[in-house]
Amino acid sequence: MTRDDLNILIREGDGTTLAFKESLSSSLARELVALANTVGGKFLLGARDDGTVIGVRASIAFRARTQAIARNCDPPVQVRAEPVGRLFAVRVRESDAKPVQCSDGFSGVGVW
């Protein structure tokens, strides 16, 4: 994802397939599952709900944690996590093996 792509997403705003998150939270697994059980989508870590970029410190551990949570879903959720500027973009593929669940159970639209 390029910075231009990122700017377009921020202008489009929070919606059904895009969420802004200030930081990783304990609800990450539910959020990944919600996107995988619908049409997929992405979330941007380091942005407030209004699109204001506050940034996050992207690291190997940060990416590894996101991917580990995705792998522990049943079935595993396909994600691509990458730093883009001061944000961390996580793209979630729609699952071919629905319903996907995590340790918190099943999830769908409306988790955000």
Secondary structure, 3 states (H helix, E strand, C coil): CCHHHHHHHHHHCCCCCEEEECCCCCCHHHHHHHHHHCCCEEEEECECCCCCECCCCCCHHHHHHHHHHHHCCECCCCEEEEEECCEEEEEECCCCCCCCEECCEECCCCCC
